[in-house]
């Protein structure tokens, strides 16, 4: 969702809001989606290798032959979605609940399960490469819980992660917390007291 707020008639008073939304595609050899907030709104997949190439002229000619059928199929799905949307209920609504709700209502078989699996696979890849996530998981490999202050944790994981400040470590933990919960690890920032603020990292049932 993109929201623009230009001044009405280029004045310095009221604002006029314009809302718009459309899918955006990213592609790259390496993983270009590394931030959790973007990843949680993405469908990530790996394309198969192209075995043979075609000119754009041939490709577009073949597409034009199928264009009407593709458009018709999409319209059929929209009609189905409009009819079934009011009665469609999700088993476990994710963050992009409206998007999934619409896809399920349109009759995309197994979409809710496939979408959840896609999100979790992307999370698993990110956690397997993030140095702080790897350090936290290693910390709980032989225990159910760790408690202490951020400086204590920095002393433990700093040398392996390259993190050199408690502020950076705290920011990384907050960024990773939603993803770590999906693999059974909860990070709790306790309420600050007059002298310190404790941190708790514990295993939970997924």
N, CA, C and O of each residue as an XYZ file, in Angstrom:
824
protein
N       0.845     -1.187      0.000
C       0.000      0.000      0.000
C       0.887      1.247      0.000
O       1.751      1.400      0.863
N       0.674      2.117     -0.952
C       1.420      3.366     -1.051
C       0.466      4.518     -0.768
O      -0.605      4.599     -1.369
N       0.842      5.397      0.130
C       0.009      6.545      0.469
C       0.772      7.809      0.154
O       1.865      8.021      0.680
N       0.214      8.657     -0.699
C       0.820      9.940     -1.035
C      -0.002     11.049     -0.390
O      -1.229     10.969     -0.333
N       0.670     12.066      0.086
C      -0.042     13.146      0.764
C       0.417     14.510      0.251
O       1.060     15.257      0.989
N       0.097     14.846     -1.002
C       0.468     16.173     -1.512
C      -0.445     17.247     -0.941
O      -1.557     16.956     -0.501
N       0.016     18.458     -0.950
C      -0.805     19.571     -0.507
C      -1.940     19.816     -1.508
O      -1.729     19.788     -2.721
N      -3.129     20.053     -0.986
C      -4.262     20.310     -1.853
C      -4.047     21.577     -2.665
O      -3.825     22.656     -2.115
N      -4.117     21.427     -4.002
C      -3.932     22.560     -4.892
C      -2.614     23.298     -4.613
O      -2.511     24.508     -4.810
N      -1.611     22.540     -4.151
C      -0.282     23.092     -3.908
C      -0.304     24.221     -2.873
O       0.528     25.126     -2.930
N      -1.232     24.174     -1.948
C      -1.289     25.156     -0.876
C      -0.524     24.632      0.323
O       0.031     23.535      0.271
N      -0.487     25.377      1.370
C       0.201     24.971      2.587
C      -0.775     24.596      3.699
O      -0.429     24.652      4.879
N      -2.012     24.207      3.315
C      -3.019     23.951      4.321
C      -3.384     22.460      4.349
O      -2.603     21.636      4.826
N      -4.554     22.126      3.845
C      -5.040     20.750      3.944
C      -4.251     19.809      3.041
O      -3.630     20.223      2.062
N      -4.299     18.510      3.409
C      -3.686     17.471      2.606
C      -4.765     16.625      1.940
O      -5.852     16.439      2.487
N      -4.449     16.115      0.749
C      -5.327     15.182      0.057
C      -4.601     13.848     -0.041
O      -3.494     13.783     -0.574
N      -5.213     12.783      0.468
C      -4.570     11.475      0.505
C      -4.983     10.640     -0.700
O      -6.164     10.560     -1.038
N      -4.007     10.024     -1.339
C      -4.257      9.098     -2.432
C      -3.710      7.741     -2.017
O      -2.551      7.624     -1.621
N      -4.547      6.724     -2.109
C      -4.124      5.368     -1.737
C      -4.076      4.485     -2.987
O      -4.953      4.552     -3.848
N      -3.050      3.672     -3.062
C      -2.941      2.742     -4.177
C      -2.141      1.520     -3.773
O      -1.273      1.594     -2.903
N      -2.436      0.392     -4.409
C      -1.718     -0.843     -4.076
C      -1.591     -1.695     -5.328
O      -2.545     -1.831     -6.094
N      -0.433     -2.258     -5.530
C      -0.220     -3.181     -6.634
C       0.973     -4.069     -6.294
O       1.849     -3.654     -5.536
N       1.022     -5.273     -6.836
C       2.168     -6.147     -6.546
C       3.445     -5.616     -7.174
O       3.423     -5.018     -8.250
N       4.552     -5.843     -6.491
C       5.866     -5.423     -6.979
C       6.775     -6.647     -6.996
O       6.827     -7.390     -6.016
N       7.485     -6.864     -8.086
C       8.365     -8.025     -8.233
C       9.823     -7.597     -8.120
O      10.247     -6.616     -8.731
N      10.587     -8.355     -7.321
C      12.035     -8.188     -7.223
C      12.681     -9.463     -7.765
O      12.137    -10.557     -7.615
N      13.819     -9.314     -8.381
C      14.566    -10.493     -8.799
C      16.057    -10.244     -8.606
O      16.531     -9.111     -8.688
N      16.778    -11.317     -8.349
C      18.219    -11.196     -8.163
C      18.862    -12.554     -8.014
O      18.196    -13.538     -7.692
N      20.154    -12.602     -8.248
C      20.883    -13.861     -8.080
C      20.958    -14.222     -6.608
O      20.745    -15.377     -6.238
N      21.259    -13.240     -5.764
C      21.267    -13.458     -4.325
C      19.918    -13.056     -3.753
O      19.082    -12.490     -4.458
N      19.708    -13.346     -2.483
C      18.457    -13.011     -1.821
C      18.375    -11.500     -1.616
O      19.139    -10.935     -0.833
N      17.458    -10.852     -2.314
C      17.362     -9.392     -2.227
C      16.427     -8.952     -1.105
O      16.428     -7.777     -0.738
N      15.640     -9.855     -0.559
C      14.732     -9.521      0.543
C      15.362    -10.011      1.839
O      15.355    -11.208      2.127
N      15.902     -9.088      2.611
C      16.606     -9.455      3.843
C      15.983     -8.844      5.089
O      16.331     -9.245      6.200
N      15.083     -7.898      4.941
C      14.449     -7.271      6.083
C      13.148     -7.987      6.405
O      12.378     -8.330      5.507
N      12.908     -8.210      7.690
C      11.773     -9.025      8.105
C      10.435     -8.409      7.735
O       9.510     -9.134      7.369
N      10.307     -7.087      7.821
C       9.017     -6.474      7.531
C       8.625     -6.633      6.070
O       7.446     -6.805      5.760
N       9.612     -6.577      5.161
C       9.341     -6.806      3.749
C       9.129     -8.286      3.474
O       8.238     -8.661      2.712
N       9.944     -9.121      4.091
C       9.826    -10.554      3.866
C       8.469    -11.090      4.291
O       7.931    -12.004      3.666
N       7.916    -10.517      5.357
C       6.622    -10.967      5.865
C       5.481    -10.595      4.931
O       4.350    -11.043      5.123
N       5.767     -9.775      3.916
C       4.753     -9.374      2.945
C       5.076     -9.910      1.548
O       4.542     -9.413      0.557
N       5.932    -10.906      1.464
C       6.437    -11.364      0.175
C       6.123    -12.834     -0.075
O       5.957    -13.625      0.853
N       6.047    -13.167     -1.347
C       6.055    -14.564     -1.789
C       7.395    -14.782     -2.477
O       7.694    -14.135     -3.480
N       8.190    -15.680     -1.948
C       9.553    -15.880     -2.437
C       9.658    -17.259     -3.091
O       9.273    -18.264     -2.494
N      10.170    -17.303     -4.294
C      10.336    -18.589     -4.973
C      11.550    -18.522     -5.891
O      12.007    -17.448     -6.282
N      12.050    -19.699     -6.216
C      13.232    -19.803     -7.075
C      12.800    -20.259     -8.461
O      12.121    -21.278     -8.597
N      13.181    -19.524     -9.472
C      12.820    -19.864    -10.840
C      13.703    -20.993    -11.361
O      14.873    -21.107    -10.997
N      13.123    -21.815    -12.213
C      13.897    -22.886    -12.840
C      14.815    -22.297    -13.910
O      14.540    -21.239    -14.476
N      15.902    -23.003    -14.168
C      16.818    -22.551    -15.214
C      16.141    -22.615    -16.577
O      15.375    -23.536    -16.862
N      16.432    -21.630    -17.408
C      15.880    -21.603    -18.764
C      16.718    -22.510    -19.657
O      17.925    -22.316    -19.800
N      16.061    -23.501    -20.255
C      16.797    -24.463    -21.086
C      17.024    -23.956    -22.503
O      18.013    -24.310    -23.145
N      16.109    -23.129    -22.986
C      16.277    -22.562    -24.326
C      15.703    -21.151    -24.342
O      14.791    -20.833    -23.579
N      16.234    -20.326    -25.201
C      15.847    -18.925    -25.237
C      15.069    -18.605    -26.509
O      15.205    -19.275    -27.532
N      14.243    -17.549    -26.411
C      13.453    -17.109    -27.546
C      13.620    -15.597    -27.702
O      13.960    -14.887    -26.756
N      13.379    -15.145    -28.887
C      13.377    -13.702    -29.098
C      12.090    -13.120    -28.503
O      11.096    -13.826    -28.338
N      12.126    -11.830    -28.187
C      10.922    -11.194    -27.665
C       9.776    -11.278    -28.671
O       8.618    -11.423    -28.281
N      10.092    -11.188    -29.951
C       9.043    -11.255    -30.973
C       8.307    -12.586    -30.914
O       7.078    -12.617    -30.976
N       9.057    -13.702    -30.791
C       8.429    -15.023    -30.713
C       7.683    -15.200    -29.388
O       6.592    -15.770    -29.351
N       8.285    -14.705    -28.302
C       7.671    -14.849    -26.980
C       6.341    -14.109    -26.920
O       5.345    -14.657    -26.448
N       6.319    -12.868    -27.394
C       5.088    -12.084    -27.345
C       4.030    -12.641    -28.305
O       2.831    -12.543    -28.045
N       4.483    -13.220    -29.402
C       3.523    -13.822    -30.339
C       2.824    -15.009    -29.683
O       1.612    -15.170    -29.831
N       3.572    -15.840    -28.961
C       2.969    -16.969    -28.259
C       2.051    -16.494    -27.132
O       0.989    -17.069    -26.895
N       2.477    -15.441    -26.446
C       1.647    -14.914    -25.363
C       0.338    -14.340    -25.900
O      -0.715    -14.522    -25.290
N       0.398    -13.652    -27.034
C      -0.806    -13.075    -27.610
C      -1.830    -14.151    -27.955
O      -3.034    -13.908    -27.880
N      -1.361    -15.337    -28.330
C      -2.283    -16.430    -28.637
C      -3.022    -16.923    -27.395
O      -4.132    -17.445    -27.495
N      -2.409    -16.758    -26.233
C      -3.007    -17.244    -24.997
C      -3.584    -16.124    -24.131
O      -4.178    -16.388    -23.086
N      -3.412    -14.896    -24.557
C      -3.814    -13.750    -23.745
C      -5.304    -13.806    -23.364
O      -5.653    -13.597    -22.202
N      -6.175    -14.086    -24.337
C      -7.614    -14.085    -24.074
C      -7.987    -15.163    -23.054
O      -8.802    -14.924    -22.163
N      -7.388    -16.348    -23.189
C      -7.685    -17.425    -22.253
C      -7.223    -17.108    -20.843
O      -7.923    -17.411    -19.877
N      -6.039    -16.494    -20.714
C      -5.516    -16.112    -19.394
C      -6.408    -15.062    -18.754
O      -6.742    -15.150    -17.573
N      -6.794    -14.058    -19.556
C      -7.651    -12.994    -19.026
C      -9.014    -13.543    -18.610
O      -9.563    -13.152    -17.580
N      -9.548    -14.447    -19.416
C     -10.832    -15.063    -19.078
C     -10.762    -15.867    -17.798
O     -11.678    -15.818    -16.977
N      -9.672    -16.613    -17.624
C      -9.511    -17.401    -16.400
C      -9.414    -16.502    -15.174
O      -9.973    -16.820    -14.124
N      -8.704    -15.376    -15.303
C      -8.604    -14.432    -14.186
C      -9.958    -13.834    -13.844
O     -10.282    -13.658    -12.670
N     -10.752    -13.520    -14.865
C     -12.087    -12.974    -14.619
C     -12.981    -14.003    -13.928
O     -13.774    -13.655    -13.053
N     -12.851    -15.277    -14.324
C     -13.620    -16.326    -13.661
C     -13.275    -16.404    -12.177
O     -14.155    -16.585    -11.335
N     -11.982    -16.267    -11.862
C     -11.551    -16.311    -10.459
C     -12.079    -15.099     -9.693
O     -12.463    -15.224     -8.530
N     -12.103    -13.923    -10.337
C     -12.631    -12.732     -9.682
C     -14.114    -12.906     -9.372
O     -14.572    -12.547     -8.287
N     -14.858    -13.452    -10.317
C     -16.283    -13.693    -10.092
C     -16.481    -14.647     -8.917
O     -17.340    -14.425     -8.064
N     -15.674    -15.715     -8.881
C     -15.754    -16.666     -7.774
C     -15.422    -15.985     -6.453
O     -16.096    -16.203     -5.446
N     -14.382    -15.163     -6.461
C     -13.972    -14.470     -5.238
C     -15.032    -13.525     -4.719
O     -15.280    -13.472     -3.515
N     -15.665    -12.774     -5.615
C     -16.703    -11.842     -5.192
C     -17.893    -12.571     -4.584
O     -18.533    -12.070     -3.659
N     -18.187    -13.761     -5.110
C     -19.332    -14.520     -4.611
C     -19.041    -15.201     -3.275
O     -19.908    -15.272     -2.405
N     -17.803    -15.705     -3.120
C     -17.487    -16.511     -1.942
C     -16.801    -15.731     -0.817
O     -16.703    -16.220      0.308
N     -16.334    -14.536     -1.116
C     -15.584    -13.777     -0.111
C     -16.352    -13.553      1.190
O     -15.765    -13.711      2.260
N     -17.639    -13.192      1.151
C     -18.332    -12.948      2.422
C     -18.410    -14.175      3.337
O     -18.504    -14.032      4.556
N     -18.370    -15.373      2.756
C     -18.509    -16.585      3.558
C     -17.186    -17.319      3.778
O     -17.152    -18.346      4.457
N     -16.117    -16.807      3.217
C     -14.810    -17.463      3.337
C     -14.156    -17.113      4.671
O     -14.080    -15.941      5.038
N     -13.690    -18.118      5.388
C     -13.014    -17.930      6.665
C     -11.643    -18.599      6.615
O     -11.518    -19.731      6.148
N     -10.620    -17.901      7.096
C      -9.270    -18.454      7.136
C      -9.076    -19.264      8.400
O      -9.610    -18.923      9.456
N      -8.307    -20.343      8.288
C      -8.022    -21.187      9.451
C      -7.135    -20.445     10.436
O      -7.418    -20.414     11.633
N      -6.062    -19.845      9.932
C      -5.125    -19.115     10.782
C      -4.653    -17.870     10.032
O      -3.618    -17.920      9.368
N      -5.377    -16.761     10.119
C      -5.037    -15.572      9.330
C      -3.612    -15.093      9.583
O      -3.237    -14.881     10.736
N      -2.808    -14.917      8.533
C      -1.440    -14.406      8.684
C      -1.431    -12.893      8.667
O      -2.482    -12.253      8.715
N      -0.232    -12.323      8.598
C      -0.109    -10.872      8.597
C      -0.813    -10.252      7.406
O      -1.501     -9.242      7.557
N      -0.656    -10.838      6.209
C      -1.322    -10.344      5.004
C      -2.682    -11.019      4.873
O      -2.958    -11.693      3.881
N      -3.525    -10.833      5.880
C      -4.777    -11.577      5.973
C      -5.722    -11.276      4.811
O      -6.334    -12.199      4.273
N      -5.858    -10.014      4.411
C      -6.778     -9.662      3.326
C      -6.353    -10.292      2.002
O      -7.189    -10.760      1.229
N      -5.055    -10.298      1.752
C      -4.515    -10.902      0.528
C      -4.828    -12.397      0.486
O      -5.307    -12.902     -0.529
N      -4.562    -13.098      1.575
C      -4.810    -14.542      1.628
C      -6.307    -14.824      1.569
O      -6.741    -15.763      0.901
N      -7.094    -14.011      2.269
C      -8.546    -14.179      2.256
C      -9.093    -14.101      0.837
O      -9.941    -14.903      0.446
N      -8.610    -13.140      0.076
C      -9.077    -12.975     -1.299
C      -8.657    -14.147     -2.171
O      -9.457    -14.635     -2.969
N      -7.413    -14.609     -2.034
C      -6.934    -15.728     -2.845
C      -7.724    -17.003     -2.552
O      -8.071    -17.745     -3.471
N      -8.006    -17.254     -1.276
C      -8.780    -18.434     -0.906
C     -10.202    -18.330     -1.448
O     -10.748    -19.309     -1.958
N     -10.802    -17.147     -1.338
C     -12.155    -16.950     -1.846
C     -12.228    -17.147     -3.359
O     -13.247    -17.601     -3.880
N     -11.138    -16.801     -4.068
C     -11.110    -16.953     -5.521
C     -10.942    -18.406     -5.956
O     -11.010    -18.716     -7.146
N     -10.725    -19.289     -4.995
C     -10.661    -20.710     -5.305
C      -9.287    -21.244     -5.623
O      -9.169    -22.279     -6.279
N      -8.231    -20.560     -5.174
C      -6.872    -21.070     -5.379
C      -6.659    -22.230     -4.404
O      -6.526    -22.010     -3.201
N      -6.626    -23.445     -4.910
C      -6.565    -24.638     -4.076
C      -5.308    -24.662     -3.212
O      -4.197    -24.475     -3.708
N      -5.499    -24.895     -1.910
C      -4.372    -25.045     -0.999
C      -3.547    -23.799     -0.793
O      -2.412    -23.883     -0.323
N      -4.098    -22.625     -1.139
C      -3.280    -21.410     -1.078
C      -2.851    -21.077      0.345
O      -1.701    -20.700      0.568
N      -3.756    -21.210      1.312
C      -3.428    -20.830      2.688
C      -2.261    -21.651      3.218
O      -1.354    -21.117      3.858
N      -2.290    -22.959      2.947
C      -1.203    -23.832      3.402
C       0.091    -23.541      2.653
O       1.166    -23.478      3.250
N      -0.023    -23.363      1.336
C       1.170    -23.102      0.520
C       1.805    -21.771      0.886
O       3.030    -21.659      0.922
N       0.991    -20.767      1.156
C       1.511    -19.448      1.517
C       2.229    -19.498      2.859
O       3.293    -18.901      3.020
N       1.643    -20.216      3.829
C       2.283    -20.361      5.139
C       3.620    -21.086      5.007
O       4.595    -20.713      5.659
N       3.670    -22.118      4.168
C       4.921    -22.858      3.959
C       5.964    -21.986      3.283
O       7.145    -22.057      3.622
N       5.544    -21.167      2.333
C       6.470    -20.279      1.639
C       7.088    -19.277      2.601
O       8.293    -19.028      2.559
N       6.261    -18.702      3.469
C       6.758    -17.728      4.446
C       7.728    -18.382      5.412
O       8.768    -17.806      5.733
N       7.394    -19.598      5.887
C       8.272    -20.257      6.839
C       9.590    -20.670      6.197
O      10.641    -20.581      6.831
N       9.547    -21.119      4.949
C      10.792    -21.480      4.258
C      11.701    -20.261      4.113
O      12.916    -20.364      4.283
N      11.111    -19.107      3.799
C      11.905    -17.882      3.674
C      12.504    -17.493      5.020
O      13.653    -17.059      5.095
N      11.723    -17.651      6.074
C      12.217    -17.352      7.416
C      13.375    -18.269      7.777
O      14.382    -17.818      8.323
N      13.237    -19.551      7.477
C      14.294    -20.509      7.802
C      15.598    -20.178      7.094
O      16.677    -20.311      7.671
N      15.496    -19.745      5.840
C      16.698    -19.366      5.091
C      17.361    -18.155      5.732
O      18.579    -18.129      5.909
N      16.559    -17.154      6.078
C      17.118    -15.945      6.676
C      17.774    -16.252      8.025
O      18.863    -15.758      8.315
N      17.106    -17.071      8.851
C      17.665    -17.401     10.162
C      18.954    -18.200     10.046
O      19.843    -18.090     10.890
N      19.048    -19.002      8.996
C      20.253    -19.829      8.836
C      21.461    -19.016      8.402
O      22.593    -19.491      8.502
N      21.236    -17.784      7.916
C      22.342    -16.948      7.463
C      22.598    -15.746      8.374
O      23.661    -15.131      8.295
N      21.650    -15.411      9.224
C      21.828    -14.249     10.086
C      22.723    -14.608     11.272
O      22.408    -15.549     11.999
N      23.827    -13.890     11.491
C      24.769    -14.264     12.557
C      24.174    -14.158     13.957
O      24.486    -14.983     14.816
N      23.328    -13.165     14.206
C      22.730    -13.026     15.532
C      21.720    -14.141     15.777
O      21.672    -14.705     16.870
N      20.922    -14.458     14.777
C      19.961    -15.559     14.921
C      20.685    -16.881     15.173
O      20.257    -17.679     16.007
N      21.772    -17.105     14.456
C      22.538    -18.344     14.658
C      23.128    -18.397     16.065
O      23.163    -19.457     16.689
N      23.589    -17.258     16.558
C      24.172    -17.219     17.897
C      23.121    -17.471     18.971
O      23.385    -18.174     19.947
N      21.934    -16.902     18.796
C      20.857    -17.104     19.766
C      20.411    -18.566     19.785
O      20.182    -19.133     20.854
N      20.292    -19.166     18.624
C      19.884    -20.570     18.566
C      20.947    -21.475     19.162
O      20.628    -22.471     19.810
N      22.209    -21.130     18.946
C      23.288    -21.909     19.544
C      23.287    -21.761     21.062
O      23.610    -22.705     21.784
N      22.925    -20.578     21.540
C      22.880    -20.329     22.981
C      21.851    -21.216     23.659
O      22.053    -21.651     24.793
N      20.747    -21.486     22.969
C      19.687    -22.316     23.548
C      19.758    -23.776     23.100
O      18.827    -24.549     23.328
N      20.856    -24.142     22.471
C      20.969    -25.518     21.985
C      20.973    -26.527     23.131
O      20.491    -27.648     22.968
N      21.515    -26.136     24.299
C      21.619    -27.087     25.410
C      20.931    -26.575     26.669
O      21.199    -27.060     27.768
N      20.054    -25.604     26.511
C      19.324    -25.080     27.660
C      17.949    -24.609     27.191
O      17.725    -24.408     25.997
N      17.034    -24.434     28.142
C      15.689    -23.991     27.815
C      15.523    -22.471     27.942
O      14.613    -21.881     27.359
N      16.421    -21.856     28.715
C      16.244    -20.423     28.946
C      17.570    -19.775     29.281
O      18.450    -20.385     29.888
N      17.692    -18.518     28.869
C      18.841    -17.691     29.251
C      18.303    -16.362     29.749
O      17.394    -15.793     29.144
N      18.858    -15.860     30.852
C      18.456    -14.570     31.396
C      19.691    -13.744     31.731
O      20.716    -14.286     32.143
N      19.588    -12.459     31.555
C      20.686    -11.563     31.887
C      20.435    -10.194     31.299
O      19.323     -9.896     30.863
N      21.452     -9.365     31.285
C      21.368     -8.044     30.690
C      21.967     -8.066     29.293
O      22.684     -8.997     28.926
N      21.667     -7.039     28.528
C      22.124     -6.992     27.143
C      23.642     -7.045     27.058
O      24.186     -7.641     26.128
N      24.325     -6.439     28.002
C      25.784     -6.478     27.987
C      26.294     -7.904     28.193
O      27.288     -8.308     27.588
N      25.604     -8.668     29.055
C      25.993    -10.062     29.258
C      25.874    -10.856     27.962
O      26.748    -11.654     27.622
N      24.769    -10.621     27.241
C      24.569    -11.336     25.978
C      25.588    -10.886     24.935
O      26.080    -11.697     24.151
N      25.901     -9.595     24.930
C      26.896     -9.098     23.983
C      28.251     -9.741     24.233
O      28.972    -10.057     23.286
N      28.601     -9.938     25.494
C      29.868    -10.591     25.818
C      29.923    -12.016     25.268
O      30.995    -12.516     24.929
N      28.755    -12.666     25.183
C      28.707    -14.053     24.721
C      28.705    -14.148     23.203
O      29.467    -14.920     22.620
N      27.836    -13.351     22.558
C      27.640    -13.512     21.116
C      28.420    -12.501     20.284
O      28.572    -12.681     19.075
N      28.915    -11.439     20.919
C      29.624    -10.409     20.179
C      30.784    -10.916     19.338
O      30.882    -10.550     18.167
N      31.673    -11.750     19.894
C      32.830    -12.203     19.116
C      32.466    -12.982     17.858
O      33.190    -12.911     16.864
N      31.353    -13.729     17.878
C      30.981    -14.540     16.708
C      30.088    -13.795     15.727
O      30.034    -14.151     14.550
N      29.384    -12.762     16.194
C      28.454    -12.042     15.316
C      29.037    -10.764     14.736
O      28.540    -10.253     13.733
N      30.080    -10.250     15.355
C      30.643     -8.986     14.907
C      29.913     -7.774     15.445
O      30.267     -6.642     15.115
N      28.893     -7.994     16.274
C      28.152     -6.885     16.883
C      28.995     -6.310     18.020
O      29.528     -7.062     18.836
N      29.119     -4.984     18.079
C      30.018     -4.371     19.054
C      29.314     -3.456     20.053
O      29.968     -2.899     20.935
N      28.007     -3.291     19.937
C      27.301     -2.419     20.874
C      26.004     -3.069     21.315
O      25.397     -3.838     20.570
N      25.584     -2.754     22.537
C      24.334     -3.299     23.052
C      23.139     -2.748     22.284
O      22.138     -3.445     22.119
N      23.229     -1.526     21.820
C      22.123     -0.950     21.056
C      21.905     -1.696     19.753
O      20.770     -1.997     19.386
N      22.990     -1.994     19.056
C      22.887     -2.749     17.794
C      22.345     -4.149     18.067
O      21.510     -4.643     17.309
N      22.799     -4.783     19.117
C      22.320     -6.116     19.451
C      20.838     -6.082     19.797
O      20.081     -6.957     19.377
N      20.419     -5.073     20.562
C      19.015     -4.934     20.919
C      18.152     -4.738     19.672
O      17.082     -5.337     19.560
N      18.606     -3.912     18.742
C      17.854     -3.683     17.504
C      17.741     -4.972     16.688
O      16.682     -5.273     16.137
N      18.834     -5.725     16.615
C      18.822     -6.980     15.867
C      17.866     -7.989     16.497
O      17.149     -8.695     15.787
N      17.855     -8.057     17.815
C      16.964     -9.000     18.495
C      15.494     -8.638     18.265
O      14.662     -9.522     18.059
N      15.179     -7.362     18.300
C      13.798     -6.937     18.043
C      13.405     -7.242     16.601
O      12.266     -7.620     16.327
N      14.344     -7.079     15.693
C      14.067     -7.382     14.290
C      13.839     -8.874     14.078
O      12.990     -9.272     13.282
N      14.597     -9.690     14.791
C      14.534    -11.140     14.592
C      13.456    -11.819     15.431
O      13.091    -12.961     15.151
N      12.944    -11.143     16.448
C      12.026    -11.777     17.394
C      10.828    -12.453     16.729
O      10.525    -13.595     17.076
N      10.128    -11.803     15.787
C       8.981    -12.485     15.168
C       9.365    -13.765     14.440
O       8.623    -14.747     14.477
N      10.516    -13.762     13.781
C      10.947    -14.960     13.053
C      11.412    -16.055     14.002
O      11.135    -17.232     13.770
N      12.107    -15.687     15.053
C      12.574    -16.686     16.007
C      11.408    -17.376     16.709
O      11.511    -18.543     17.088
N      10.289    -16.648     16.885
C       9.116    -17.278     17.493
C       8.599    -18.429     16.646
O       8.059    -19.397     17.181
N       8.759    -18.337     15.322
C       8.257    -19.401     14.446
C       9.067    -20.687     14.591
O       8.601    -21.756     14.196
N      10.268    -20.598     15.150
C      11.081    -21.803     15.365
C      11.198    -22.127     16.854
O      12.081    -22.879     17.267
N      10.296    -21.551     17.659
C      10.212    -21.937     19.061
C      11.115    -21.185     20.014
O      11.460    -21.713     21.071
N      11.510    -19.970     19.675
C      12.362    -19.170     20.563
C      11.696    -17.808     20.794
O      11.370    -17.094     19.845
N      11.501    -17.465     22.059
C      10.882    -16.189     22.402
C      11.898    -15.286     23.086
O      12.647    -15.719     23.962
N      11.910    -14.021     22.670
C      12.790    -13.017     23.260
C      11.919    -12.017     24.014
O      11.008    -11.420     23.441
N      12.206    -11.841     25.299
C      11.400    -10.959     26.147
C      12.299     -9.876     26.724
O      13.256    -10.172     27.439
N      11.993     -8.628     26.416
C      12.675     -7.489     27.015
C      11.881     -7.093     28.262
O      10.786     -6.540     28.154
N      12.422     -7.372     29.424
C      11.720     -7.088     30.669
C      11.587     -5.581     30.884
O      12.309     -4.785     30.284
N      10.642     -5.209     31.757
C      10.472     -3.799     32.084
C      11.730     -3.252     32.760
O      12.340     -3.909     33.604
N      12.096     -2.046     32.372
C      13.302     -1.431     32.923
C      13.082     -1.033     34.387
O      12.050     -0.462     34.738
N      14.045     -1.337     35.209
C      14.038     -0.889     36.593
C      14.923      0.346     36.708
O      15.420      0.860     35.705
N      15.113      0.812     37.921
C      15.928      2.017     38.115
C      17.375      1.797     37.700
O      18.056      2.734     37.283
N      17.844      0.553     37.814
C      19.262      0.298     37.574
C      19.542     -0.491     36.296
O      20.617     -0.354     35.713
N      18.607     -1.299     35.862
C      18.914     -2.147     34.714
C      17.644     -2.618     34.019
O      16.534     -2.417     34.511
N      17.832     -3.246     32.870
C      16.742     -3.862     32.129
C      17.188     -5.262     31.725
O      18.188     -5.425     31.027
N      16.456     -6.253     32.159
C      16.843     -7.639     31.912
C      16.271     -8.151     30.597
O      15.298     -7.616     30.065
N      16.897     -9.190     30.099
C      16.492     -9.825     28.857
C      16.310    -11.317     29.123
O      17.096    -11.932     29.844
N      15.262    -11.889     28.531
C      15.033    -13.330     28.686
C      14.851    -13.975     27.324
O      14.051    -13.512     26.512
N      15.583    -15.027     27.081
C      15.466    -15.790     25.833
C      15.096    -17.212     26.232
O      15.813    -17.834     27.016
N      13.995    -17.736     25.710
C      13.508    -19.029     26.166
C      12.884    -19.824     25.040
O      12.429    -19.277     24.035
N      12.876    -21.125     25.238
C      12.220    -22.007     24.292
C      10.726    -22.074     24.583
O      10.319    -22.074     25.745
N       9.911    -22.129     23.542
C       8.467    -22.231     23.680
C       7.951    -23.277     22.712
O       8.655    -23.679     21.785
N       6.722    -23.717     22.930
C       6.080    -24.636     22.015
C       5.643    -23.873     20.770
O       5.026    -22.814     20.878
N       5.949    -24.391     19.617
C       5.571    -23.732     18.360
C       4.087    -23.929     18.089
O       3.574    -23.450     17.078
